[in-house]
């Protein structure tokens, strides 16, 4: 009986708020006719006195300040996921702008229309599941971001508040779809947008915010807590003047090119060295690496990413504490994976290139992309030396199409690396040997090894190893240099990769020698 009474009380409270809020808004407007912010605070406090709200007064006013302040001065386009007793706050704050509410329940949408005349509510059906948030983050299916009517998805939004759909247990839709839509929308429109995500203290909301806002937009959130409620509010100022230069999402949009109709980018990644001298060598090498790929691929199609740069906002984002406790090398390599995943989620194919990889005049993107397809969306350079029977992909040069299988594979590699505290290279080898055996394990034969190195091995795997003669790794280059056969051994090489050399300055020194010899 008590449960029924509680439900009835909750329903009445939500029912009454619509009528109360209209009168509150009118009284507050009359009382503070010349001070719109004060009128908004009056509405917030008046509602808080008669019913329990989702946020504290301070949290509400923090958002109100973005709507009424310099962001757009009450003439915003504001998109709010969820309707409720606090909906009149956003309508009143943005009274001269355009406000749209997105609701999953037609029942509550209709009630909102009845109680708040003039409210603009659209309904939608969510296909995500709170229980499967981590899994669906790498399910690159358009239904997760293409779920709103065209008049909503095509408009530029200055402020987005995500406080729905419900996500308090595994049977609820969770916040994946609103978060994913917002991130892609900002990346596509390239507009400065203030994004607010409520319930940021929950693991799923924090994970989504980091993956879709913090990392790809290089923006750390401002987290506003409440002194009376456990819920946290996170705020990202995406693509504003303070971080617009370093945002990965902006670089992808500006520098992508088409290969067979597929939006694609080349990511040239840099992690700092062990000391200032090493770091200087790394930057010199990265500049030369970028030049070679720009010269042999669509103009200016190379996006440079500094994994360790504080100004890029990568101090914490990719993670939980487990990442931050790892040594620098493994942490940097995992950071690469999360940058690639960000690009895949925005539907870009990614050619990842370490700074010690250089393109030759024979490098051809069409040829490289032809290795991949629907069945094999991921192609990587071979890591091992010729003659060996154990192979693994190299994490310094690979091509990934924006498919679910490729994204899930990369996510699993990063997870295994963290859980087992091994490098990603080792994680790749372990996963592929476990899943596919033969070529990726010690069970392979000399015949399959020879076939693989010559690019003639038939495979039915989502991961393809590139022809080692066309895409040689550092071990091949060093062997050829020692034998004095470098020009002939590498006559067909599409790239030169100087891995297997310790230290950035040693890599750069060897690269300059080989490049001079090669030329």
NORWO-V77611 format. One record per residue. RES is the residue in one letter. PSI is psi in whole degrees, -180 to 180 (* if undefined). Layout:
res={RES & RES}
psi={PSI & PSI}
//
This chain:
res={X & X & X & X & X & X & X & X & X & X & X & X & X & X & X & X & X & X & X & X & X & X & X & X & X & X & X & X & X & X & X & X & X & X & X & X & X & X & X & X & X & X & X & X & X & X & X & X & X & X & X & X & X & X & X & X & X & X & X & X & X & X & X & X & X & X & X & X & X & X & X & X & X & X & X & X & X & X & X & X & X & X & X & X & X & X & X & X & X & X & X & X & X & X & X & X & X & X & X & X & X & X & X & X & X & X & X & X & X & X & X & X & X & X & X & X & X & X & X & X & X & X & X & X & X & X & X & X & X & X & X & X & X & X & X & X & X & X & X & X & X & X & X & X & X & X & X & X & X & X & X & X & X & X & X & X & X & X & X & X & X & X & X & X & X & X & X & X & X & X & X & X & X & X & X & X & X & X & X & X & X & X & X & X & X & X & X & X & X & X & X & X & X & X & X & X & X & X & X & X & X & X & X & X & X & X & X & X & X & X & X & X & X & X & X & X & X & X & X & X & X & X & X & X & X & X & X & X & X & X & X & X & X & X & X & X & X & X & X & X & X & X & X & X & X & X & X & X & X & X & X & X & X & X & X & X & X & X & X & X & X & X & X & X & X & X & X & X & X & X & X & X & X & X & X & X & X & X & X & X & X & X & X & X & X & X & X & X & X & X & X & X & X & X & X & X & X & X & X & X & X & X & X & X & X & X & X & X & X & X & X & X & X & X & X & X & X & X & X & X & X & X & X & X & X & X & X & X & X & X & X & X & X & X & X & X & X & X & X & X & X & X & X & X & X & X & X & X & X & X & X & X & X & X & X & X & X & X & X & X & X & X & X & X & X & X & X & X & X & X & X & X & X & X & X & X & X & X & X & X & X & X & X & X & X & X & X & X & X & X & X & X & X & X & X & X & X & X & X & X & X & X & X & X & X & X & X & X & X & X & X & X & X & X & X & X & X & X & X & X & X & X & X & X & X & X & X & X & X & X & X & X & X & X & X & X & X & X & X & X & X & X & X & X & X & X & X & X & X & X & X & X & X & X & X & X & X & X & X & X & X & X & X & X & X & X & X & X & X & X & X & X & X & X & X & X & X & X & X & X & X & X & X & X & X & X & X & X & X & X & X & X & X & X & X & X & X & X & X & X & X & X & X & X & X & X & X & X & X & X & X & X & X & X & X & X & X & X & X}
psi={-41 & -39 & -43 & -41 & -41 & -42 & -44 & -39 & -43 & -42 & -43 & -41 & -46 & -36 & -43 & -29 & -35 & -47 & -42 & -40 & -37 & -44 & -38 & -46 & -43 & -45 & -43 & -38 & -41 & -40 & -36 & 56 & -32 & 3 & 94 & -38 & -43 & -36 & -40 & -43 & -35 & -43 & -45 & -49 & -35 & -43 & -38 & -28 & -28 & -14 & 161 & 127 & 167 & -28 & 169 & 165 & -41 & -40 & -43 & -46 & -27 & -42 & -43 & -40 & -32 & -35 & -41 & -11 & -144 & -20 & -51 & 4 & 54 & 14 & 40 & 161 & 112 & 126 & 124 & 123 & 108 & 137 & 156 & -165 & -21 & 1 & -40 & -24 & -46 & -35 & -43 & -43 & -37 & 41 & -23 & 3 & -157 & 117 & 129 & 135 & 139 & 124 & 140 & -21 & 117 & -33 & -51 & -29 & -43 & -40 & -41 & -40 & -38 & -37 & -21 & 85 & 134 & -10 & 140 & 104 & 129 & 146 & 151 & 162 & 132 & 142 & -2 & 169 & 130 & -34 & -28 & 24 & -50 & -38 & -43 & -17 & -27 & 13 & 93 & 62 & 131 & -22 & -20 & -17 & -13 & 75 & 9 & 152 & 156 & -36 & -18 & -48 & -23 & -12 & 147 & 125 & 130 & -32 & 132 & 126 & 121 & 102 & 21 & 165 & -176 & 146 & 23 & -11 & 174 & -17 & -3 & 161 & -33 & 178 & 8 & -49 & -47 & -38 & -47 & -43 & -46 & -45 & -46 & -38 & -46 & -41 & -38 & -45 & -20 & 38 & 145 & 124 & 134 & 121 & 132 & 129 & 115 & 161 & 37 & -10 & -16 & 143 & -43 & -44 & -40 & -42 & -43 & -44 & -42 & -43 & -36 & -20 & -55 & -52 & -56 & -22 & 3 & 45 & 118 & 141 & 153 & 123 & 121 & 115 & 170 & 136 & -15 & -10 & 152 & -17 & 138 & 150 & 125 & 140 & 124 & 129 & 90 & 131 & 31 & 178 & -19 & -25 & 9 & -30 & -33 & 3 & 125 & -41 & -39 & -42 & -41 & -43 & -40 & -32 & 9 & 161 & 170 & 133 & 110 & 33 & -5 & 125 & 128 & 155 & 156 & 120 & 118 & 108 & 145 & 130 & 148 & 156 & -174 & -19 & 180 & -39 & -46 & -41 & -40 & -43 & -40 & -42 & -38 & -43 & -40 & -41 & -44 & -39 & -46 & -40 & -45 & -36 & -32 & -37 & -25 & 22 & 174 & 142 & 131 & 31 & 23 & 124 & 119 & 133 & 123 & 109 & -30 & 4 & 128 & -37 & -15 & -6 & 25 & 24 & -39 & -21 & -38 & 10 & 179 & 177 & -27 & -34 & -42 & -16 & -7 & 159 & 163 & -44 & -50 & -36 & -41 & -41 & -40 & -36 & -38 & -45 & -41 & -29 & -44 & -44 & -38 & -45 & -41 & -39 & -20 & 12 & 31 & 135 & 144 & 126 & 108 & 131 & 119 & 163 & -14 & 23 & 133 & 138 & 141 & 177 & -16 & 1 & 132 & 116 & -40 & -41 & -42 & -45 & -27 & -19 & -26 & 172 & -167 & -40 & -28 & 84 & 5 & 125 & 133 & 154 & 146 & 143 & -34 & 165 & 160 & 148 & -19 & 157 & 0 & 126 & 156 & 155 & 153 & 131 & 4 & -10 & 106 & 157 & 129 & 127 & 155 & 73 & 160 & -44 & -39 & -44 & -43 & -36 & -46 & -41 & -41 & -39 & -46 & -41 & -44 & -40 & -41 & -49 & -39 & -2 & 50 & 165 & 160 & -34 & -46 & -37 & -41 & -50 & -42 & -45 & -46 & -37 & -38 & -38 & -38 & -14 & -146 & -96 & -33 & 23 & 178 & 9 & -7 & 159 & 169 & -31 & -44 & -34 & -45 & -43 & -39 & -44 & -24 & 7 & 23 & 9 & 127 & 130 & 150 & 64 & 154 & -13 & 127 & 137 & 130 & 153 & 120 & -24 & -31 & -30 & 68 & 147 & -180 & -33 & -40 & -44 & -44 & -41 & -44 & -39 & -42 & -36 & -6 & 22 & 25 & -52 & -43 & -39 & -29 & 26 & -27 & 8 & 136 & -26 & 165 & 122 & 125 & 47 & -178 & 11 & 128 & 132 & 132 & -41 & -36 & -40 & -48 & -39 & -47 & -41 & -44 & -39 & -48 & -40 & -39 & -42 & -42 & -45 & *}
//
